[in-house]
Amino acid sequence: MKYIIAILMSSMIAFSAAAEPMQGGRMMKGLTRHLDLSTEQQQQVEQIFESKRPQMEGLHEQMQALRESTNTEIKSVLNEDQQTKFEKMQEKREEKRDRFKGQHKKSGKHDSENESAE
């Protein structure tokens, strides 16, 4: 059971990260730096990002709703002690995510530095 919950949570974290909208042009800065984009290319890529932003935001909202409904369903099959533990696991996951985001802001690292540009 613990193994299944761990896999589910890992998948949800991965999907959540992928669905998050681009914030503050981090992706653009990374692409410009790593690919040495010209000013014209930067403008074209920025237009692509802008055209996709509503769709990305919609996906982000869908993922949040899916994560919440999944957690609710999981909790419905757990006993009271397990529910308490599950809630603590969720809190730790959120704290870890917040720390990860905070480290990137402090260090000035961008997502594109940690992932290969696609």
The first five atom37 places (N, CA, C, CB, O) and aatype in JSON, in Angstrom:
{
  "aatype": [12, 11, 18, 9, 9, 0, 9, 10, 12, 15, 15, 12, 9, 0, 13, 15, 0, 0, 0, 6, 14, 12, 5, 7, 7, 1, 12, 12, 11, 7, 10, 16, 1, 8, 10, 3, 10, 15, 16, 6, 5, 5, 5, 5, 19, 6, 5, 9, 13, 6, 15, 11, 1, 14, 5, 12, 6, 7, 10, 8, 6, 5, 12, 5, 0, 10, 1, 6, 15, 16, 2, 16, 6, 9, 11, 15, 19, 10, 2, 6, 3, 5, 5, 16, 11, 13, 6, 11, 12, 5, 6, 11, 1, 6, 6, 11, 1, 3, 1, 13, 11, 7, 5, 8, 11, 11, 15, 7, 11, 8, 3, 15, 6, 2, 6, 15, 0, 6],
  "atom_mask": [
    [1, 1, 1, 1, 1],
    [1, 1, 1, 1, 1],
    [1, 1, 1, 1, 1],
    [1, 1, 1, 1, 1],
    [1, 1, 1, 1, 1],
    [1, 1, 1, 1, 1],
    [1, 1, 1, 1, 1],
    [1, 1, 1, 1, 1],
    [1, 1, 1, 1, 1],
    [1, 1, 1, 1, 1],
    [1, 1, 1, 1, 1],
    [1, 1, 1, 1, 1],
    [1, 1, 1, 1, 1],
    [1, 1, 1, 1, 1],
    [1, 1, 1, 1, 1],
    [1, 1, 1, 1, 1],
    [1, 1, 1, 1, 1],
    [1, 1, 1, 1, 1],
    [1, 1, 1, 1, 1],
    [1, 1, 1, 1, 1],
    [1, 1, 1, 1, 1],
    [1, 1, 1, 1, 1],
    [1, 1, 1, 1, 1],
    [1, 1, 1, 0, 1],
    [1, 1, 1, 0, 1],
    [1, 1, 1, 1, 1],
    [1, 1, 1, 1, 1],
    [1, 1, 1, 1, 1],
    [1, 1, 1, 1, 1],
    [1, 1, 1, 0, 1],
    [1, 1, 1, 1, 1],
    [1, 1, 1, 1, 1],
    [1, 1, 1, 1, 1],
    [1, 1, 1, 1, 1],
    [1, 1, 1, 1, 1],
    [1, 1, 1, 1, 1],
    [1, 1, 1, 1, 1],
    [1, 1, 1, 1, 1],
    [1, 1, 1, 1, 1],
    [1, 1, 1, 1, 1],
    [1, 1, 1, 1, 1],
    [1, 1, 1, 1, 1],
    [1, 1, 1, 1, 1],
    [1, 1, 1, 1, 1],
    [1, 1, 1, 1, 1],
    [1, 1, 1, 1, 1],
    [1, 1, 1, 1, 1],
    [1, 1, 1, 1, 1],
    [1, 1, 1, 1, 1],
    [1, 1, 1, 1, 1],
    [1, 1, 1, 1, 1],
    [1, 1, 1, 1, 1],
    [1, 1, 1, 1, 1],
    [1, 1, 1, 1, 1],
    [1, 1, 1, 1, 1],
    [1, 1, 1, 1, 1],
    [1, 1, 1, 1, 1],
    [1, 1, 1, 0, 1],
    [1, 1, 1, 1, 1],
    [1, 1, 1, 1, 1],
    [1, 1, 1, 1, 1],
    [1, 1, 1, 1, 1],
    [1, 1, 1, 1, 1],
    [1, 1, 1, 1, 1],
    [1, 1, 1, 1, 1],
    [1, 1, 1, 1, 1],
    [1, 1, 1, 1, 1],
    [1, 1, 1, 1, 1],
    [1, 1, 1, 1, 1],
    [1, 1, 1, 1, 1],
    [1, 1, 1, 1, 1],
    [1, 1, 1, 1, 1],
    [1, 1, 1, 1, 1],
    [1, 1, 1, 1, 1],
    [1, 1, 1, 1, 1],
    [1, 1, 1, 1, 1],
    [1, 1, 1, 1, 1],
    [1, 1, 1, 1, 1],
    [1, 1, 1, 1, 1],
    [1, 1, 1, 1, 1],
    [1, 1, 1, 1, 1],
    [1, 1, 1, 1, 1],
    [1, 1, 1, 1, 1],
    [1, 1, 1, 1, 1],
    [1, 1, 1, 1, 1],
    [1, 1, 1, 1, 1],
    [1, 1, 1, 1, 1],
    [1, 1, 1, 1, 1],
    [1, 1, 1, 1, 1],
    [1, 1, 1, 1, 1],
    [1, 1, 1, 1, 1],
    [1, 1, 1, 1, 1],
    [1, 1, 1, 1, 1],
    [1, 1, 1, 1, 1],
    [1, 1, 1, 1, 1],
    [1, 1, 1, 1, 1],
    [1, 1, 1, 1, 1],
    [1, 1, 1, 1, 1],
    [1, 1, 1, 1, 1],
    [1, 1, 1, 1, 1],
    [1, 1, 1, 1, 1],
    [1, 1, 1, 0, 1],
    [1, 1, 1, 1, 1],
    [1, 1, 1, 1, 1],
    [1, 1, 1, 1, 1],
    [1, 1, 1, 1, 1],
    [1, 1, 1, 1, 1],
    [1, 1, 1, 0, 1],
    [1, 1, 1, 1, 1],
    [1, 1, 1, 1, 1],
    [1, 1, 1, 1, 1],
    [1, 1, 1, 1, 1],
    [1, 1, 1, 1, 1],
    [1, 1, 1, 1, 1],
    [1, 1, 1, 1, 1],
    [1, 1, 1, 1, 1],
    [1, 1, 1, 1, 1],
    [1, 1, 1, 1, 1]
  ],
  "atom_positions": [
    [[0.83, -1.2, 0.0], [0.0, 0.0, 0.0], [0.87, 1.26, 0.0], [-0.94, 0.0, 1.21], [0.6, 2.2, -0.74]],
    [[1.93, 1.27, 0.84], [2.83, 2.42, 0.89], [3.48, 2.64, -0.46], [3.9, 2.24, 1.98], [3.66, 3.78, -0.9]],
    [[3.83, 1.55, -1.13], [4.48, 1.63, -2.43], [3.55, 2.28, -3.46], [4.9, 0.22, -2.91], [3.99, 3.12, -4.25]],
    [[2.29, 1.9, -3.44], [1.31, 2.44, -4.37], [1.12, 3.94, -4.13], [-0.03, 1.7, -4.25], [1.08, 4.72, -5.07]],
    [[1.0, 4.33, -2.86], [0.83, 5.74, -2.54], [2.07, 6.53, -2.96], [0.57, 5.93, -1.03], [1.94, 7.63, -3.5]],
    [[3.26, 5.99, -2.73], [4.5, 6.68, -3.13], [4.56, 6.89, -4.64], [5.73, 5.89, -2.66], [4.94, 7.96, -5.11]],
    [[4.19, 5.87, -5.39], [4.19, 5.99, -6.85], [3.16, 7.03, -7.3], [3.89, 4.62, -7.51], [3.45, 7.86, -8.15]],
    [[1.98, 6.97, -6.73], [0.93, 7.92, -7.07], [1.38, 9.34, -6.79], [-0.35, 7.6, -6.31], [1.19, 10.23, -7.62]],
    [[1.96, 9.56, -5.62], [2.39, 10.91, -5.25], [3.52, 11.39, -6.16], [2.85, 10.95, -3.79], [3.54, 12.56, -6.55]],
    [[4.45, 10.51, -6.51], [5.53, 10.89, -7.42], [4.99, 11.29, -8.78], [6.52, 9.75, -7.57], [5.43, 12.28, -9.37]],
    [[4.04, 10.52, -9.26], [3.43, 10.84, -10.55], [2.71, 12.17, -10.51], [2.47, 9.74, -10.96], [2.8, 12.96, -11.45]],
    [[2.01, 12.41, -9.44], [1.27, 13.66, -9.32], [2.21, 14.85, -9.24], [0.36, 13.62, -8.08], [1.93, 15.91, -9.81]],
    [[3.33, 14.69, -8.55], [4.31, 15.77, -8.47], [4.88, 16.05, -9.84], [5.43, 15.42, -7.48], [5.01, 17.2, -10.24]],
    [[5.21, 15.0, -10.58], [5.78, 15.18, -11.92], [4.78, 15.86, -12.84], [6.21, 13.83, -12.51], [5.14, 16.79, -13.56]],
    [[3.53, 15.4, -12.82], [2.52, 16.01, -13.67], [2.26, 17.45, -13.27], [1.23, 15.21, -13.62], [2.07, 18.32, -14.12]],
    [[2.26, 17.7, -11.98], [2.03, 19.06, -11.49], [3.12, 19.99, -11.97], [1.96, 19.07, -9.97], [2.84, 21.1, -12.42]],
    [[4.36, 19.56, -11.87], [5.48, 20.4, -12.3], [5.4, 20.67, -13.79], [6.81, 19.74, -11.95], [5.68, 21.78, -14.24]],
    [[5.02, 19.66, -14.56], [4.94, 19.83, -16.01], [3.81, 20.76, -16.41], [4.77, 18.48, -16.69], [3.88, 21.44, -17.43]],
    [[2.77, 20.78, -15.61], [1.6, 21.56, -15.98], [1.64, 23.0, -15.48], [0.38, 20.9, -15.46], [0.82, 23.82, -15.88]],
    [[2.59, 23.31, -14.6], [2.65, 24.67, -14.07], [2.91, 25.67, -15.17], [3.72, 24.78, -13.0], [3.76, 25.45, -16.04]],
    [[2.19, 26.77, -15.14], [2.41, 27.8, -16.16], [3.82, 28.39, -16.05], [1.36, 28.9, -16.04], [4.4, 28.42, -14.96]],
    [[4.34, 28.86, -17.17], [5.66, 29.49, -17.16], [5.57, 30.77, -16.35], [6.15, 29.78, -18.6], [4.68, 31.58, -16.56]],
    [[6.49, 30.95, -15.43], [6.45, 32.11, -14.55], [7.67, 32.98, -14.78], [6.37, 31.68, -13.09], [8.8, 32.49, -14.82]],
    [[7.43, 34.28, -14.93], [8.51, 35.24, -14.98], [9.49, 35.08, -16.12], [0.0, 0.0, 0.0], [10.61, 35.59, -16.04]],
    [[9.12, 34.38, -17.16], [10.01, 34.24, -18.29], [11.22, 33.36, -18.03], [0.0, 0.0, 0.0], [12.21, 33.45, -18.76]],
    [[11.16, 32.51, -17.0], [12.31, 31.66, -16.68], [12.69, 30.77, -17.85], [12.01, 30.79, -15.46], [13.87, 30.6, -18.16]],
    [[11.69, 30.2, -18.5], [11.97, 29.32, -19.62], [12.6, 30.11, -20.76], [10.68, 28.63, -20.1], [13.55, 29.65, -21.4]],
    [[12.08, 31.3, -20.99], [12.61, 32.15, -22.06], [14.06, 32.51, -21.8], [11.76, 33.43, -22.2], [14.89, 32.44, -22.71]],
    [[14.38, 32.88, -20.58], [15.76, 33.24, -20.23], [16.69, 32.05, -20.43], [15.84, 33.73, -18.77], [17.8, 32.19, -20.95]],
    [[16.23, 30.88, -20.02], [17.05, 29.67, -20.18], [17.28, 29.33, -21.64], [0.0, 0.0, 0.0], [18.39, 29.0, -22.04]],
    [[16.21, 29.41, -22.44], [16.35, 29.12, -23.87], [17.3, 30.12, -24.53], [14.98, 29.15, -24.57], [18.16, 29.74, -25.33]],
    [[17.14, 31.39, -24.18], [18.01, 32.43, -24.77], [19.47, 32.16, -24.43], [17.59, 33.84, -24.28], [20.34, 32.24, -25.29]],
    [[19.71, 31.86, -23.18], [21.09, 31.63, -22.73], [21.68, 30.35, -23.34], [21.13, 31.54, -21.2], [22.8, 30.38, -23.84]],
    [[20.95, 29.26, -23.3], [21.49, 27.97, -23.75], [21.53, 27.81, -25.26], [20.68, 26.85, -23.16], [22.39, 27.1, -25.8]],
    [[20.59, 28.47, -25.95], [20.52, 28.33, -27.41], [21.04, 29.55, -28.15], [19.1, 28.05, -27.83], [21.07, 29.57, -29.38]],
    [[21.44, 30.57, -27.39], [21.96, 31.8, -27.99], [20.97, 32.34, -29.02], [23.33, 31.56, -28.63], [21.33, 32.58, -30.17]],
    [[19.72, 32.54, -28.57], [18.68, 33.01, -29.48], [18.93, 34.46, -29.89], [17.3, 32.88, -28.82], [19.36, 35.28, -29.08]],
    [[18.66, 34.76, -31.13], [18.74, 36.14, -31.62], [17.54, 36.9, -31.06], [18.78, 36.2, -33.19], [16.6, 36.3, -30.54]],
    [[17.57, 38.21, -31.18], [16.45, 39.04, -30.72], [15.17, 38.65, -31.45], [16.76, 40.54, -30.94], [14.1, 38.57, -30.85]],
    [[15.28, 38.41, -32.75], [14.11, 38.0, -33.53], [13.56, 36.66, -33.04], [14.45, 37.92, -35.02], [12.35, 36.49, -32.91]],
    [[14.46, 35.71, -32.78], [14.03, 34.4, -32.29], [13.38, 34.53, -30.91], [15.23, 33.43, -32.23], [12.39, 33.87, -30.62]],
    [[13.94, 35.39, -30.08], [13.36, 35.6, -28.75], [11.93, 36.12, -28.87], [14.21, 36.59, -27.94], [11.04, 35.67, -28.15]],
    [[11.71, 37.05, -29.78], [10.37, 37.59, -29.98], [9.41, 36.52, -30.49], [10.41, 38.76, -30.97], [8.26, 36.46, -30.06]],
    [[9.89, 35.68, -31.4], [9.04, 34.62, -31.94], [8.7, 33.59, -30.86], [9.73, 33.93, -33.13], [7.56, 33.14, -30.77]],
    [[9.68, 33.21, -30.06], [9.45, 32.24, -28.99], [8.51, 32.83, -27.95], [10.79, 31.8, -28.34], [7.63, 32.14, -27.44]],
    [[8.69, 34.1, -27.62], [7.81, 34.75, -26.66], [6.37, 34.75, -27.15], [8.28, 36.2, -26.4], [5.44, 34.55, -26.36]],
    [[6.17, 34.96, -28.45], [4.82, 34.91, -29.02], [4.22, 33.5, -28.89], [4.85, 35.33, -30.51], [3.03, 33.35, -28.62]],
    [[5.06, 32.5, -29.07], [4.6, 31.11, -28.91], [4.16, 30.88, -27.47], [5.72, 30.1, -29.31], [3.09, 30.33, -27.22]],
    [[5.0, 31.31, -26.52], [4.65, 31.17, -25.11], [3.33, 31.88, -24.8], [5.78, 31.73, -24.21], [2.46, 31.32, -24.14]],
    [[3.2, 33.09, -25.27], [1.98, 33.86, -25.0], [0.75, 33.18, -25.59], [2.11, 35.29, -25.57], [-0.32, 33.19, -24.98]],
    [[0.89, 32.59, -26.77], [-0.26, 31.93, -27.39], [-0.66, 30.65, -26.63], [0.05, 31.59, -28.85], [-1.82, 30.24, -26.67]],
    [[0.3, 30.05, -25.95], [0.03, 28.8, -25.22], [-0.34, 29.03, -23.76], [1.22, 27.89, -25.3], [-0.85, 28.13, -23.1]],
    [[-0.08, 30.23, -23.25], [-0.28, 30.51, -21.82], [-1.69, 30.13, -21.33], [-0.03, 31.98, -21.55], [-1.8, 29.45, -20.31]],
    [[-2.78, 30.55, -22.0], [-4.12, 30.17, -21.51], [-4.31, 28.65, -21.41], [-5.21, 30.76, -22.42], [-4.9, 28.15, -20.46]],
    [[-3.8, 27.95, -22.4], [-3.93, 26.49, -22.4], [-3.13, 25.89, -21.23], [-3.43, 25.9, -23.76], [-3.6, 24.98, -20.55]],
    [[-1.91, 26.41, -20.99], [-1.09, 25.91, -19.89], [-1.75, 26.19, -18.54], [0.31, 26.57, -19.92], [-1.75, 25.34, -17.65]],
    [[-2.32, 27.38, -18.4], [-3.0, 27.72, -17.15], [-4.21, 26.82, -16.94], [-3.44, 29.19, -17.16], [-4.48, 26.4, -15.81]],
    [[-4.93, 26.52, -18.01], [-6.07, 25.6, -17.91], [-5.64, 24.22, -17.48], [0.0, 0.0, 0.0], [-6.3, 23.59, -16.65]],
    [[-4.54, 23.74, -18.03], [-4.02, 22.43, -17.64], [-3.59, 22.42, -16.18], [-2.84, 22.02, -18.53], [-3.8, 21.44, -15.46]],
    [[-2.98, 23.52, -15.75], [-2.54, 23.62, -14.36], [-3.75, 23.51, -13.42], [-1.79, 24.95, -14.12], [-3.7, 22.8, -12.42]],
    [[-4.82, 24.22, -13.76], [-6.03, 24.16, -12.95], [-6.64, 22.76, -12.95], [-7.05, 25.18, -13.46], [-7.11, 22.29, -11.92]],
    [[-6.63, 22.11, -14.11], [-7.15, 20.74, -14.2], [-6.33, 19.79, -13.33], [-7.14, 20.26, -15.65], [-6.89, 18.92, -12.66]],
    [[-5.01, 19.96, -13.35], [-4.15, 19.09, -12.54], [-4.4, 19.31, -11.05], [-2.67, 19.35, -12.87], [-4.41, 18.35, -10.28]],
    [[-4.59, 20.56, -10.65], [-4.9, 20.82, -9.25], [-6.19, 20.14, -8.83], [-4.99, 22.33, -8.99], [-6.27, 19.52, -7.77]],
    [[-7.21, 20.25, -9.67], [-8.5, 19.63, -9.37], [-8.36, 18.11, -9.33], [-9.55, 20.05, -10.41], [-8.94, 17.46, -8.46]],
    [[-7.61, 17.55, -10.27], [-7.4, 16.1, -10.3], [-6.66, 15.63, -9.06], [-6.63, 15.7, -11.57], [-7.01, 14.61, -8.47]],
    [[-5.64, 16.39, -8.65], [-4.87, 16.04, -7.46], [-5.76, 16.05, -6.22], [-3.68, 17.01, -7.27], [-5.69, 15.15, -5.39]],
    [[-6.61, 17.08, -6.11], [-7.51, 17.18, -4.96], [-8.52, 16.04, -4.94], [-8.24, 18.52, -4.98], [-8.76, 15.44, -3.89]],
    [[-9.12, 15.73, -6.09], [-10.12, 14.65, -6.11], [-9.46, 13.29, -5.86], [-10.85, 14.64, -7.47], [-10.06, 12.42, -5.22]],
    [[-8.24, 13.12, -6.35], [-7.51, 11.87, -6.11], [-7.23, 11.7, -4.63], [-6.2, 11.83, -6.92], [-7.41, 10.62, -4.07]],
    [[-6.78, 12.78, -3.99], [-6.49, 12.73, -2.56], [-7.75, 12.43, -1.76], [-5.88, 14.04, -2.09], [-7.71, 11.67, -0.79]],
    [[-8.86, 13.02, -2.16], [-10.13, 12.77, -1.47], [-10.53, 11.3, -1.6], [-11.25, 13.68, -2.05], [-10.97, 10.68, -0.63]],
    [[-10.37, 10.75, -2.79], [-10.7, 9.33, -3.0], [-9.79, 8.42, -2.19], [-10.61, 8.97, -4.49], [-10.24, 7.44, -1.6]],
    [[-8.5, 8.75, -2.16], [-7.55, 7.93, -1.39], [-7.94, 7.96, 0.08], [-6.09, 8.45, -1.58], [-7.97, 6.93, 0.75]],
    [[-8.22, 9.17, 0.6], [-8.58, 9.29, 2.01], [-9.84, 8.5, 2.35], [-8.77, 10.75, 2.36], [-9.99, 8.04, 3.48]],
    [[-10.74, 8.35, 1.38], [-11.98, 7.63, 1.65], [-11.77, 6.15, 1.92], [-12.93, 7.8, 0.48], [-12.62, 5.51, 2.53]],
    [[-10.65, 5.59, 1.47], [-10.39, 4.17, 1.72], [-9.45, 3.95, 2.91], [-9.79, 3.52, 0.47], [-9.16, 2.81, 3.27]],
    [[-8.98, 5.03, 3.52], [-8.05, 4.92, 4.64], [-8.8, 5.0, 5.96], [-6.97, 6.01, 4.56], [-9.85, 5.64, 6.07]],
    [[-8.23, 4.33, 6.98], [-8.81, 4.48, 8.31], [-8.32, 5.81, 8.9], [-8.42, 3.27, 9.23], [-7.51, 6.51, 8.28]],
    [[-8.8, 6.15, 10.07], [-8.5, 7.46, 10.67], [-6.99, 7.69, 10.86], [-9.21, 7.58, 12.01], [-6.49, 8.77, 10.56]],
    [[-6.29, 6.68, 11.35], [-4.85, 6.79, 11.56], [-4.12, 6.99, 10.23], [-4.31, 5.53, 12.28], [-3.21, 7.81, 10.11]],
    [[-4.53, 6.22, 9.23], [-3.92, 6.34, 7.9], [-4.2, 7.71, 7.28], [-4.44, 5.22, 6.97], [-3.34, 8.29, 6.62]],
    [[-5.39, 8.22, 7.49], [-5.73, 9.55, 6.97], [-4.83, 10.62, 7.57], [-7.2, 9.88, 7.26], [-4.36, 11.52, 6.87]],
    [[-4.59, 10.51, 8.88], [-3.71, 11.47, 9.55], [-2.3, 11.39, 8.96], [-3.66, 11.2, 11.07], [-1.68, 12.42, 8.68]],
    [[-1.8, 10.17, 8.77], [-0.48, 9.99, 8.19], [-0.43, 10.52, 6.75], [-0.08, 8.51, 8.22], [0.54, 11.15, 6.34]],
    [[-1.49, 10.25, 6.01], [-1.56, 10.72, 4.62], [-1.52, 12.25, 4.57], [-2.84, 10.2, 3.94], [-0.81, 12.83, 3.74]],
    [[-2.26, 12.89, 5.44], [-2.26, 14.35, 5.48], [-0.88, 14.9, 5.82], [-3.28, 14.85, 6.51], [-0.46, 15.91, 5.26]],
    [[-0.17, 14.23, 6.73], [1.19, 14.65, 7.07], [2.12, 14.46, 5.87], [1.72, 13.85, 8.29], [3.0, 15.29, 5.62]],
    [[1.93, 13.37, 5.14], [2.72, 13.15, 3.92], [2.49, 14.27, 2.92], [2.38, 11.78, 3.28], [3.42, 14.76, 2.29]],
    [[1.23, 14.68, 2.78], [0.89, 15.75, 1.85], [1.56, 17.06, 2.28], [-0.63, 15.92, 1.76], [2.08, 17.81, 1.45]],
    [[1.52, 17.33, 3.58], [2.14, 18.56, 4.09], [3.65, 18.56, 3.82], [1.88, 18.71, 5.61], [4.21, 19.57, 3.42]],
    [[4.3, 17.42, 4.05], [5.73, 17.31, 3.79], [6.03, 17.51, 2.3], [6.26, 15.94, 4.25], [7.01, 18.17, 1.95]],
    [[5.2, 16.96, 1.45], [5.39, 17.11, 0.0], [5.29, 18.59, -0.38], [4.34, 16.28, -0.78], [6.09, 19.08, -1.16]],
    [[4.3, 19.28, 0.18], [4.13, 20.7, -0.13], [5.3, 21.51, 0.4], [2.81, 21.22, 0.46], [5.77, 22.43, -0.28]],
    [[5.78, 21.19, 1.59], [6.94, 21.9, 2.15], [8.17, 21.68, 1.27], [7.22, 21.43, 3.59], [8.93, 22.61, 1.01]],
    [[8.35, 20.45, 0.83], [9.49, 20.13, -0.03], [9.41, 20.9, -1.34], [9.56, 18.61, -0.3], [10.4, 21.44, -1.82]],
    [[8.21, 20.95, -1.92], [8.01, 21.7, -3.16], [8.3, 23.18, -2.96], [6.58, 21.5, -3.68], [8.95, 23.81, -3.79]],
    [[7.81, 23.73, -1.84], [8.04, 25.14, -1.56], [9.52, 25.44, -1.34], [7.24, 25.57, -0.32], [10.02, 26.46, -1.8]],
    [[10.22, 24.54, -0.65], [11.67, 24.72, -0.45], [12.4, 24.66, -1.79], [12.22, 23.64, 0.51], [13.31, 25.45, -2.03]],
    [[12.0, 23.72, -2.65], [12.63, 23.58, -3.96], [12.46, 24.86, -4.77], [12.03, 22.38, -4.73], [13.41, 25.36, -5.37]],
    [[11.22, 25.39, -4.77], [10.97, 26.62, -5.5], [11.76, 27.78, -4.9], [9.47, 26.95, -5.5], [12.29, 28.61, -5.63]],
    [[11.83, 27.83, -3.57], [12.58, 28.89, -2.91], [14.06, 28.84, -3.21], [0.0, 0.0, 0.0], [14.69, 29.88, -3.36]],
    [[14.63, 27.64, -3.28], [16.06, 27.49, -3.6], [16.34, 28.0, -4.99], [16.49, 26.03, -3.47], [17.38, 28.63, -5.21]],
    [[15.46, 27.76, -5.93], [15.68, 28.2, -7.3], [15.6, 29.72, -7.41], [14.67, 27.55, -8.24], [16.33, 30.34, -8.19]],
    [[14.71, 30.32, -6.64], [14.6, 31.77, -6.66], [15.85, 32.41, -6.06], [13.33, 32.23, -5.91], [16.36, 33.4, -6.58]],
    [[16.34, 31.84, -4.94], [17.52, 32.39, -4.26], [18.78, 32.22, -5.09], [17.71, 31.73, -2.92], [19.61, 33.13, -5.16]],
    [[18.93, 31.05, -5.72], [20.15, 30.77, -6.46], [20.13, 31.37, -7.85], [20.36, 29.29, -6.56], [21.17, 31.43, -8.52]],
    [[18.97, 31.8, -8.31], [18.85, 32.35, -9.65], [18.81, 31.28, -10.71], [0.0, 0.0, 0.0], [18.87, 31.59, -11.9]],
    [[18.7, 30.01, -10.31], [18.62, 28.91, -11.28], [17.26, 28.93, -11.93], [18.89, 27.54, -10.61], [16.26, 29.34, -11.33]],
    [[17.23, 28.48, -13.16], [15.99, 28.41, -13.91], [15.69, 26.96, -14.23], [16.06, 29.26, -15.21], [16.59, 26.13, -14.25]],
    [[14.41, 26.67, -14.47], [14.0, 25.31, -14.81], [14.81, 24.76, -15.98], [12.5, 25.28, -15.14], [15.15, 23.58, -16.02]],
    [[15.12, 25.62, -16.92], [15.79, 25.14, -18.12], [17.23, 24.71, -17.83], [15.78, 26.22, -19.18], [17.82, 23.99, -18.62]],
    [[17.79, 25.16, -16.69], [19.12, 24.72, -16.33], [19.11, 23.3, -15.78], [19.73, 25.67, -15.31], [20.1, 22.58, -15.84]],
    [[17.96, 22.92, -15.25], [17.85, 21.6, -14.63], [17.26, 20.57, -15.55], [17.02, 21.69, -13.4], [17.35, 19.37, -15.28]],
    [[16.66, 21.0, -16.63], [16.07, 20.08, -17.59], [16.62, 20.43, -18.96], [14.51, 20.16, -17.57], [16.96, 21.58, -19.22]],
    [[16.7, 19.47, -19.81], [17.14, 19.79, -21.16], [16.04, 20.55, -21.87], [17.52, 18.53, -21.94], [14.86, 20.24, -21.7]],
    [[16.41, 21.52, -22.65], [15.4, 22.3, -23.39], [14.73, 21.41, -24.39], [16.04, 23.53, -24.09], [15.38, 20.66, -25.12]],
    [[13.41, 21.49, -24.43], [12.65, 20.65, -25.36], [12.14, 21.47, -26.49], [11.5, 19.95, -24.67], [11.48, 20.94, -27.38]]
  ]
}
